[in-house]
Amino acid sequence: MKRTIRDLKNIQDKRVLLRCDFNVPLDKYGDILDATRIDASIPTIKYLVNQNCKLIICSHLGRPKGYDKFLSLFPVAVCLMKYFPNKVKFCPKVVGDEVKRDISKLKSGNILVIENLRFDPREEENDPTFVKELASYADIYVDDAFGVAHRKHASNYGVALKLPNAVGFLIEKELKVFDEAFKNPKRPFVAIFGGAKVKDKLPLIKNIIGKADTVLIGGGMAYTFLLAEGINIGKSIVDLSLVDEAKSILDEARKAGMNVILPVDHVALKYDRVVKADNLDADMIGLDIGKKTAKLFAKEIKSAGQIVWNGPLGKYEDKAFRKGTFMIAKAVAKSSAYSIVGGGDSVGAINTLGFTDKIDHLSTGGGASMKLMEGKTLPAIEVIDTL
Ligand code: AMP
């Protein structure tokens, strides 16, 4: 069991460095398009404010190469001001005298948000001088940035090794949900996998063999599996180097008694026409699951006891190929099963359709949740003390 903020004693008046994942989408005016990630960290922030800590919050935002005014954390600080009126100050620097001065003036129960960590290239390099600087800001370190927990960066991995530490409520919940779902699943356990990067998804499917009862495979990755079954895939996306591995995973899964269902029809592109097809001919590119497949998948989802879903069932960004993902999102939302959804596109589909409240757990970390589904540990969590 990792130490959580509830286990930290005598923290009032202490300086606490809290690493959040405020990597929120912004429009060109700097307005936050979706504040889910900020909302998700509010319980941890509230707890630490109520404990009268001097709270220093840090996060990354986007992938800046050096300073980038369009990726400032200022809009995030403004959003936090609405939750904590008169308690939040923003420092437009990550390191240096201005940060130190603001921290020295920070009152108990107040919050200082410092600028985007990735404006300093040493963050992603886990550079020891940057780690030392960040660690000097606080007496205690709290990690609530689940979205980057699979990374070894200065502000999560490096700093945790330097200070007394704990995880926040968000990370505590993410770990608990995935642990219970895989160790003690409600049955039938139905896993749904989509997306295009078959190389990234194979370890998930491998780890779920013997744990899930049914696996539904859609999206671009399905074509590598269909080819492994000797089915024509036309010009659809495929990773030829992984066809043999896909075949042995299918064999192993079926040997273990798992029900593996692949697409039986498609929405495809034939030259510049969108067509529906049970069988793809040589000129077709499969870009979404078809209606029959969606119905087949929905039937399994309806009778599930637990659902884990990662990845879109089609080329979701394109209106013509998002119906399959939407149908699956609807089926998952309608199902009475315990549901966990991870990955940007799948979570996006749920939110777009207004099903946010119908899902038991929407994971805040795509990459990190995939590592947990692979049965792996997360480096930034490994370095947090155990109880
Ligand atoms: P991943 O990061 O592996 O979850 O993949 C997500 C991406 O897969 C999205 O950008 C989708 O557009 C893409 N995708 C899903 N289905 C297909 C498909 N049939 N062909 C090409 N790309 C797809």
Boltz pocket constraint, residues with backbone or C-beta under 6 A from the ligand:
constraints:
  - pocket:
      binder: B
      contacts: [[A, 194], [A, 195], [A, 196], [A, 197], [A, 198], [A, 200], [A, 218], [A, 219], [A, 220], [A, 221], [A, 237], [A, 286], [A, 287], [A, 288], [A, 310], [A, 311], [A, 312], [A, 313], [A, 314], [A, 315], [A, 316], [A, 317], [A, 343], [A, 345]]
      max_distance: 6.0
